[in-house]
Amino acid sequence: MFSIQNLLMLFKISIYFQPFLLVSSLLIIAPAVQAQTRSIEPLNRHFINIAPEDSVNIAFLKISTELSDSLKIIRYYDLSNRIIKKETIGYNPDGGYREKTVQEYDSLGDLVSLHIQNLENQLSITTYYFPDSSNNCNTNSLRKEA
């Protein structure tokens, strides 16, 4: 059986062991944790930075998130919080080079174009996406018959 002294000793050990366990686990995990920085900048209708106090001319918001040394994501939103453009700058592990991808969206949030650029030799490719013809309205049905 446990005596009161043995229980008190176990209690004291557990009190001292918990902070040790917490600190040691944080030291083990700390190198894997990376900080990310985020900034929000107001833009005018020409996508040029303006002062936050100039609320009359704000047309878009630019949200930059730097996830690591090699990855940065920039999103552009209109004032209705619809995504307009997304830029990703990072390292392409398949090709072994830094690349920039730009995705542009229409007012419904559908992808309009995708631009991929190799930042080392400036070679790029752009793909344009058009809406499916089944989603388009038949213009013949809109004509007024005379």
Backbone as ProteinMPNN parsed JSONL, in Angstrom:
{"seq_chain_A": "MFSIQNLLMLFKISIYFQPFLLVSSLLIIAPAVQAQTRSIEPLNRHFINIAPEDSVNIAFLKISTELSDSLKIIRYYDLSNRIIKKETIGYNPDGGYREKTVQEYDSLGDLVSLHIQNLENQLSITTYYFPDSSNNCNTNSLRKEA", "coords_chain_A": {"N_chain_A": [[0.827, -1.179, 0.0], [0.308, 2.283, -0.564], [1.763, 4.848, 1.231], [1.005, 7.983, 2.838], [3.193, 9.643, 2.669], [4.578, 8.558, 0.503], [2.731, 9.066, -1.544], [2.709, 11.876, -1.496], [5.332, 12.334, -2.3], [5.282, 11.271, -4.913], [3.449, 13.059, -6.014], [4.908, 15.461, -5.856], [7.001, 14.856, -7.598], [5.583, 14.57, -9.992], [4.669, 17.182, -10.314], [7.046, 18.562, -10.805], [7.875, 17.25, -13.066], [6.046, 17.755, -15.133], [6.419, 20.511, -16.166], [9.018, 20.124, -17.173], [8.579, 18.176, -19.132], [6.908, 19.624, -20.855], [8.586, 21.787, -21.684], [10.717, 20.379, -22.871], [9.379, 19.068, -24.967], [8.565, 21.281, -26.473], [11.043, 22.269, -27.283], [11.856, 20.253, -28.969], [9.951, 20.347, -30.997], [10.158, 22.966, -31.911], [12.107, 23.624, -34.048], [10.699, 22.745, -36.295], [8.549, 24.412, -36.519], [7.502, 27.205, -38.289], [7.521, 30.675, -38.772], [5.014, 32.771, -40.168], [4.458, 35.559, -42.215], [2.139, 38.172, -42.708], [0.557, 40.571, -44.682], [-1.642, 43.28, -45.346], [-2.632, 45.305, -47.924], [-4.054, 48.253, -49.233], [-5.274, 48.91, -52.536], [-5.5, 50.941, -55.512], [-7.692, 51.438, -58.379], [-5.966, 50.797, -60.404], [-4.311, 48.893, -59.463], [-2.29, 49.885, -57.811], [-0.407, 50.626, -54.921], [-1.9, 52.381, -52.216], [-2.423, 54.84, -49.629], [-3.719, 53.697, -46.492], [-5.529, 55.46, -45.35], [-6.75, 56.683, -47.448], [-9.544, 56.102, -48.249], [-11.432, 56.582, -50.186], [-10.43, 55.992, -52.712], [-9.888, 53.284, -52.671], [-9.928, 50.233, -54.292], [-9.198, 47.6, -54.496], [-7.873, 44.9, -52.474], [-4.752, 43.801, -51.374], [-3.385, 40.912, -50.261], [-0.667, 39.662, -48.786], [1.138, 36.784, -48.076], [3.781, 35.31, -46.525], [4.99, 32.268, -46.398], [7.286, 30.758, -46.022], [10.881, 30.899, -46.454], [11.053, 30.308, -49.103], [8.521, 30.428, -50.245], [5.862, 32.41, -51.243], [2.688, 33.873, -51.168], [0.381, 35.827, -52.873], [-2.635, 37.446, -52.807], [-5.309, 39.002, -54.512], [-8.136, 40.899, -53.895], [-11.446, 42.098, -54.593], [-13.638, 44.77, -53.451], [-15.912, 43.456, -52.724], [-15.056, 41.167, -51.663], [-14.298, 39.186, -53.459], [-12.16, 36.991, -55.15], [-9.645, 38.162, -57.298], [-7.117, 37.854, -58.415], [-4.369, 35.591, -58.029], [-1.133, 35.194, -56.944], [1.675, 33.123, -56.851], [4.806, 32.624, -55.593], [7.567, 30.678, -55.657], [9.643, 27.774, -55.041], [10.147, 25.359, -57.501], [10.114, 22.048, -57.107], [10.199, 19.923, -58.923], [11.332, 20.891, -61.309], [13.531, 22.223, -60.339], [13.919, 25.001, -60.014], [13.15, 28.5, -59.362], [9.832, 29.681, -59.493], [7.037, 31.589, -60.742], [3.625, 31.735, -60.435], [0.622, 32.906, -61.812], [-2.709, 33.277, -61.294], [-5.694, 34.236, -62.729], [-8.986, 35.418, -62.161], [-12.51, 35.517, -62.997], [-15.469, 37.592, -62.415], [-17.18, 35.813, -61.219], [-15.61, 34.06, -59.915], [-14.434, 32.08, -61.377], [-11.717, 30.433, -62.983], [-9.771, 32.226, -65.248], [-7.298, 32.651, -66.526], [-4.018, 31.177, -66.502], [-0.769, 31.737, -65.686], [2.508, 30.749, -65.924], [5.772, 31.226, -64.908], [9.231, 30.855, -65.31], [11.545, 31.972, -63.109], [14.271, 32.104, -63.355], [15.188, 31.953, -66.021], [13.298, 33.403, -67.332], [11.438, 32.256, -69.06], [8.107, 31.502, -70.044], [4.678, 30.376, -69.818], [1.323, 30.706, -70.813], [-1.983, 29.907, -70.11], [-5.268, 30.046, -71.239], [-8.588, 30.019, -70.104], [-11.781, 29.247, -71.179], [-15.311, 29.754, -70.848], [-17.525, 26.942, -70.643], [-19.353, 25.935, -73.49], [-21.913, 25.032, -73.065], [-22.796, 26.414, -70.881], [-23.224, 28.933, -71.776], [-25.495, 31.463, -72.842], [-28.006, 31.122, -75.289], [-27.869, 33.178, -77.95], [-29.664, 33.513, -80.021], [-32.179, 33.039, -78.974], [-32.689, 35.313, -77.608], [-33.329, 37.287, -79.341], [-35.682, 39.589, -80.613], [-38.623, 38.817, -82.155], [-39.945, 40.062, -85.159]], "CA_chain_A": [[0.0, 0.0, 0.0], [1.004, 3.565, -0.589], [1.578, 5.7, 2.408], [0.784, 9.394, 2.512], [4.489, 10.209, 2.286], [4.858, 8.117, -0.862], [1.84, 9.808, -2.437], [3.205, 13.251, -1.58], [6.552, 12.325, -3.095], [4.858, 11.109, -6.306], [2.818, 14.313, -6.415], [5.98, 16.439, -6.074], [7.715, 14.467, -8.817], [4.739, 14.878, -11.147], [4.632, 18.642, -10.468], [8.304, 18.984, -11.423], [8.051, 16.577, -14.341], [5.185, 18.352, -16.159], [7.096, 21.593, -16.895], [10.143, 19.567, -17.92], [8.023, 17.532, -20.31], [6.422, 20.682, -21.74], [9.728, 22.507, -22.257], [11.47, 19.495, -23.762], [8.603, 18.842, -26.187], [8.629, 22.508, -27.266], [12.364, 22.355, -27.897], [11.915, 19.277, -30.052], [9.054, 20.782, -32.064], [10.468, 24.342, -32.319], [12.709, 23.794, -35.375], [9.738, 22.468, -37.352], [7.572, 25.488, -36.579], [8.012, 28.356, -39.017], [6.65, 31.837, -38.689], [4.535, 33.304, -41.431], [4.115, 36.97, -42.131], [0.974, 38.502, -43.525], [0.312, 42.004, -44.767], [-2.807, 43.674, -46.138], [-2.384, 46.62, -48.496], [-5.108, 48.737, -50.124], [-4.845, 49.262, -53.89], [-6.487, 51.692, -56.284], [-8.245, 50.665, -59.502], [-4.86, 50.43, -61.283], [-3.513, 47.955, -58.665], [-1.158, 50.613, -57.234], [-0.557, 50.811, -53.473], [-2.314, 53.695, -51.735], [-2.446, 54.943, -48.171], [-4.954, 53.15, -45.912], [-6.454, 56.546, -45.026], [-7.39, 57.115, -48.695], [-10.609, 55.11, -48.429], [-12.244, 56.908, -51.366], [-9.84, 55.394, -53.909], [-9.623, 51.848, -52.513], [-10.695, 49.381, -55.197], [-8.788, 46.218, -54.276], [-7.009, 44.616, -51.329], [-3.669, 42.868, -51.666], [-3.01, 40.184, -49.052], [0.583, 38.934, -49.015], [1.48, 35.835, -47.022], [5.065, 34.659, -46.742], [4.922, 31.044, -45.607], [8.652, 30.358, -45.701], [11.85, 31.645, -47.255], [10.934, 29.972, -50.518], [7.139, 30.432, -50.714], [5.096, 33.622, -50.975], [1.398, 33.872, -51.851], [-0.239, 37.149, -52.909], [-4.013, 37.369, -53.299], [-5.949, 40.286, -54.761], [-9.586, 40.805, -53.73], [-12.184, 43.349, -54.767], [-14.279, 45.201, -52.208], [-16.96, 42.482, -52.401], [-14.32, 40.009, -51.163], [-14.156, 38.186, -54.515], [-10.762, 36.9, -55.569], [-9.38, 38.657, -58.643], [-5.859, 37.295, -58.89], [-3.538, 34.929, -57.021], [0.25, 34.993, -57.375], [2.463, 32.249, -55.993], [6.228, 32.671, -55.932], [8.207, 29.648, -54.858], [10.6, 26.855, -55.652], [9.558, 24.203, -58.162], [11.023, 20.925, -56.834], [10.323, 19.046, -60.089], [12.258, 21.481, -62.27], [14.718, 22.723, -59.666], [14.067, 26.434, -60.243], [12.116, 29.343, -58.761], [8.81, 30.017, -60.473], [5.932, 32.459, -60.348], [2.373, 31.41, -61.104], [-0.41, 33.927, -61.66], [-4.036, 32.796, -61.663], [-6.653, 35.332, -62.784], [-10.356, 34.932, -62.039], [-13.552, 36.459, -63.4], [-16.285, 38.086, -61.301], [-17.867, 34.682, -60.589], [-14.614, 33.234, -59.241], [-13.946, 31.035, -62.275], [-10.369, 30.661, -63.483], [-9.736, 32.768, -66.602], [-5.982, 32.392, -67.105], [-2.943, 30.674, -65.647], [0.527, 32.134, -66.244], [3.611, 30.145, -65.183], [7.02, 31.831, -65.372], [10.492, 30.444, -64.706], [12.192, 33.22, -62.715], [15.702, 32.071, -63.633], [15.463, 32.256, -67.426], [12.171, 34.23, -67.781], [10.529, 31.55, -69.956], [6.784, 31.42, -69.432], [3.565, 29.842, -70.593], [0.029, 31.198, -70.344], [-3.133, 29.12, -70.539], [-6.527, 30.767, -71.062], [-9.738, 29.142, -69.921], [-13.024, 29.845, -71.647], [-16.465, 29.045, -70.273], [-18.096, 25.848, -71.415], [-20.401, 26.452, -74.373], [-23.229, 24.653, -72.543], [-23.186, 27.402, -69.884], [-23.53, 30.208, -72.419], [-26.882, 31.687, -73.233], [-28.216, 31.106, -76.727], [-28.222, 34.554, -78.332], [-30.816, 33.504, -80.926], [-33.426, 33.066, -78.213], [-32.876, 36.644, -77.046], [-33.776, 38.219, -80.373], [-37.111, 39.88, -80.663], [-39.194, 38.511, -83.472], [-40.742, 41.19, -85.666]], "C_chain_A": [[0.868, 1.236, 0.0], [0.726, 4.327, 0.69], [1.382, 7.139, 1.934], [2.091, 10.036, 2.062], [4.86, 9.812, 0.853], [3.986, 8.861, -1.871], [2.284, 11.256, -2.601], [4.465, 13.328, -2.438], [6.225, 12.157, -4.585], [4.222, 12.384, -6.844], [3.873, 15.377, -6.713], [6.746, 16.125, -7.355], [6.885, 14.833, -10.044], [4.65, 16.382, -11.384], [5.9, 19.133, -11.161], [8.482, 18.385, -12.816], [7.227, 17.231, -15.451], [5.844, 19.526, -16.879], [8.287, 21.1, -17.712], [9.66, 18.929, -19.214], [7.548, 18.572, -21.321], [7.579, 21.394, -22.436], [10.495, 21.623, -23.227], [10.694, 19.218, -25.048], [8.601, 20.084, -27.07], [9.978, 22.657, -27.954], [12.514, 21.379, -29.057], [11.102, 19.759, -31.247], [9.467, 22.128, -32.653], [11.135, 24.454, -33.686], [11.725, 23.56, -36.52], [8.714, 23.584, -37.515], [8.203, 26.679, -37.282], [7.01, 29.489, -38.913], [6.198, 32.233, -40.087], [4.141, 34.76, -41.226], [2.983, 37.251, -43.1], [0.79, 40.005, -43.513], [-0.875, 42.259, -45.684], [-2.581, 45.104, -46.602], [-3.561, 47.03, -49.371], [-4.521, 49.163, -51.47], [-5.921, 50.102, -54.561], [-6.93, 50.851, -57.477], [-7.184, 50.239, -60.511], [-3.893, 49.463, -60.592], [-2.23, 48.604, -58.136], [-1.437, 50.831, -55.756], [-0.96, 52.246, -53.156], [-2.313, 53.673, -50.214], [-3.757, 54.374, -47.633], [-5.983, 54.229, -45.581], [-7.231, 57.01, -46.253], [-8.506, 56.138, -49.065], [-11.469, 55.378, -49.659], [-11.739, 56.158, -52.592], [-9.539, 53.905, -53.781], [-10.54, 51.061, -53.438], [-10.406, 47.903, -54.959], [-7.98, 46.123, -52.988], [-5.989, 43.567, -51.756], [-3.249, 42.232, -50.348], [-1.802, 39.319, -49.383], [0.867, 38.046, -47.814], [2.791, 35.17, -47.391], [5.12, 33.454, -45.814], [6.293, 30.544, -45.19], [9.592, 31.213, -46.535], [11.642, 31.423, -48.744], [9.502, 30.002, -51.041], [6.414, 31.689, -50.266], [3.824, 33.57, -51.809], [0.798, 35.266, -51.734], [-1.622, 36.984, -53.524], [-4.567, 38.781, -53.443], [-7.46, 40.079, -54.698], [-10.217, 42.146, -54.071], [-12.892, 43.681, -53.459], [-15.461, 44.32, -51.815], [-16.358, 41.166, -51.921], [-14.29, 38.852, -52.166], [-12.704, 38.178, -54.967], [-10.645, 37.336, -57.024], [-8.159, 37.957, -59.23], [-5.123, 36.65, -57.721], [-2.161, 34.692, -57.623], [0.952, 34.101, -56.354], [3.902, 32.283, -56.485], [6.929, 31.659, -55.034], [9.143, 28.79, -55.679], [9.851, 25.677, -56.25], [10.489, 23.013, -57.96], [11.2, 19.995, -58.031], [11.358, 19.576, -61.077], [13.537, 22.006, -61.651], [14.967, 24.206, -59.894], [12.963, 27.183, -59.504], [11.116, 29.718, -59.848], [7.755, 30.919, -59.862], [4.711, 32.02, -61.143], [1.362, 32.499, -60.79], [-1.715, 33.334, -62.175], [-4.986, 33.983, -61.623], [-8.058, 34.753, -62.856], [-11.331, 35.98, -62.557], [-14.401, 36.835, -62.19], [-17.059, 36.979, -60.592], [-16.9, 33.762, -59.844], [-14.099, 32.09, -60.084], [-12.576, 31.42, -62.82], [-10.422, 31.104, -64.938], [-8.396, 32.472, -67.263], [-5.013, 31.907, -66.035], [-1.63, 30.978, -66.349], [1.615, 31.545, -65.349], [4.909, 30.674, -65.775], [8.198, 31.277, -64.587], [11.259, 31.721, -64.384], [13.69, 33.237, -62.997], [16.016, 32.416, -65.081], [14.319, 33.031, -68.095], [11.289, 33.554, -68.832], [9.182, 31.4, -69.263], [5.789, 30.79, -70.391], [2.279, 30.361, -69.966], [-1.064, 30.33, -70.942], [-4.388, 29.915, -70.237], [-7.665, 29.758, -70.992], [-10.993, 29.883, -70.345], [-14.189, 29.068, -71.058], [-16.969, 27.97, -71.222], [-19.254, 26.385, -72.243], [-21.796, 26.083, -73.872], [-23.714, 25.65, -71.493], [-23.577, 28.735, -70.502], [-24.992, 30.275, -72.82], [-26.976, 31.684, -74.755], [-28.691, 32.487, -77.16], [-29.412, 34.59, -79.276], [-32.125, 33.588, -80.157], [-33.691, 34.438, -77.616], [-33.364, 37.651, -78.08], [-35.279, 38.385, -80.335], [-37.609, 39.604, -82.071], [-40.083, 39.662, -83.903], [-42.025, 40.719, -86.278]], "O_chain_A": [[1.996, 1.238, 0.491], [-0.411, 4.422, 1.151], [1.578, 7.45, 0.76], [2.091, 10.883, 1.169], [5.387, 10.621, 0.09], [4.464, 9.241, -2.94], [2.244, 11.804, -3.702], [4.644, 14.272, -3.208], [6.824, 12.825, -5.427], [4.435, 12.747, -8.001], [3.76, 16.109, -7.696], [7.098, 17.031, -8.11], [7.42, 15.347, -11.026], [4.563, 16.82, -12.532], [5.838, 20.022, -12.009], [9.173, 18.964, -13.654], [7.667, 17.259, -16.6], [5.836, 19.548, -18.11], [8.538, 21.594, -18.811], [10.264, 19.119, -20.269], [7.768, 18.411, -22.521], [7.547, 21.581, -23.652], [10.884, 22.081, -24.302], [11.296, 19.141, -26.118], [8.631, 19.964, -28.295], [10.045, 23.123, -29.092], [13.227, 21.661, -30.02], [11.527, 19.593, -32.39], [9.146, 22.402, -33.81], [10.748, 25.339, -34.449], [11.898, 24.118, -37.603], [8.074, 23.681, -38.562], [9.298, 27.115, -36.924], [5.799, 29.274, -38.961], [6.923, 32.047, -41.064], [3.569, 35.133, -40.201], [2.887, 36.646, -44.168], [0.859, 40.64, -42.46], [-1.085, 41.548, -46.667], [-2.366, 46.005, -45.791], [-4.025, 46.227, -50.18], [-3.418, 49.705, -51.535], [-7.102, 49.997, -54.23], [-6.578, 49.675, -57.57], [-7.458, 49.414, -61.382], [-2.784, 49.24, -61.078], [-1.199, 47.94, -58.028], [-2.555, 51.175, -55.372], [-0.44, 53.198, -53.739], [-2.214, 52.614, -49.595], [-4.803, 54.552, -48.257], [-7.18, 53.947, -45.535], [-8.265, 57.664, -46.115], [-8.418, 55.434, -50.071], [-12.169, 54.479, -50.124], [-12.538, 55.732, -53.426], [-8.98, 53.318, -54.708], [-11.763, 51.195, -53.384], [-11.265, 47.053, -55.192], [-7.471, 47.121, -52.479], [-6.324, 42.58, -52.411], [-2.81, 42.923, -49.428], [-1.896, 38.367, -50.159], [0.839, 38.504, -46.671], [2.903, 34.54, -48.443], [5.277, 33.596, -44.601], [6.442, 29.966, -44.113], [9.163, 32.132, -47.233], [12.018, 32.268, -49.556], [9.279, 29.631, -52.193], [6.354, 32.0, -49.077], [3.864, 33.266, -53.001], [0.713, 35.825, -50.64], [-1.763, 36.45, -54.624], [-4.323, 39.644, -52.6], [-8.0, 39.195, -55.363], [-9.611, 43.198, -53.87], [-12.76, 42.954, -52.475], [-15.961, 44.422, -50.694], [-17.064, 40.167, -51.789], [-14.26, 37.685, -51.775], [-12.093, 39.233, -55.144], [-11.441, 36.933, -57.873], [-8.165, 37.526, -60.384], [-5.232, 37.094, -56.578], [-2.033, 34.069, -58.677], [0.832, 34.307, -55.146], [4.177, 32.006, -57.652], [6.89, 31.767, -53.808], [9.395, 29.053, -56.855], [9.016, 25.064, -55.585], [11.553, 22.963, -58.576], [12.236, 19.342, -58.153], [12.16, 18.815, -61.617], [14.526, 22.215, -62.353], [16.121, 24.629, -59.961], [11.972, 26.591, -59.076], [11.496, 30.032, -60.976], [7.601, 31.0, -58.644], [4.754, 31.942, -62.371], [1.256, 32.958, -59.653], [-1.818, 32.94, -63.336], [-5.08, 34.667, -60.604], [-8.298, 33.742, -63.515], [-11.032, 37.174, -62.561], [-14.09, 36.441, -61.066], [-17.544, 37.182, -59.479], [-17.325, 32.795, -59.213], [-13.399, 31.214, -59.575], [-12.311, 32.593, -63.084], [-11.043, 30.442, -65.77], [-8.354, 32.085, -68.431], [-5.165, 32.185, -64.846], [-1.402, 30.532, -67.473], [1.642, 31.813, -64.147], [5.132, 30.589, -66.983], [8.173, 31.233, -63.357], [11.592, 32.48, -65.293], [14.319, 34.289, -62.887], [17.004, 33.099, -65.35], [14.37, 33.286, -69.298], [10.461, 34.228, -69.444], [9.116, 31.198, -68.051], [6.025, 30.686, -71.595], [2.16, 30.445, -68.744], [-1.064, 30.054, -72.142], [-4.566, 30.405, -69.122], [-7.691, 28.774, -71.731], [-11.233, 31.013, -69.919], [-14.077, 27.87, -70.797], [-16.85, 28.084, -72.442], [-20.045, 27.194, -71.759], [-22.768, 26.755, -74.218], [-24.915, 25.73, -71.233], [-24.188, 29.574, -69.841], [-25.628, 29.259, -73.098], [-26.086, 32.205, -75.427], [-29.781, 32.919, -76.786], [-30.112, 35.601, -79.333], [-33.092, 34.163, -80.658], [-34.803, 34.706, -77.161], [-33.771, 38.756, -77.722], [-36.031, 37.449, -80.063], [-37.062, 40.111, -83.05], [-40.876, 40.176, -83.115], [-42.817, 41.533, -86.755]]}, "name": "protein", "num_of_chains": 1, "seq": "MFSIQNLLMLFKISIYFQPFLLVSSLLIIAPAVQAQTRSIEPLNRHFINIAPEDSVNIAFLKISTELSDSLKIIRYYDLSNRIIKKETIGYNPDGGYREKTVQEYDSLGDLVSLHIQNLENQLSITTYYFPDSSNNCNTNSLRKEA"}
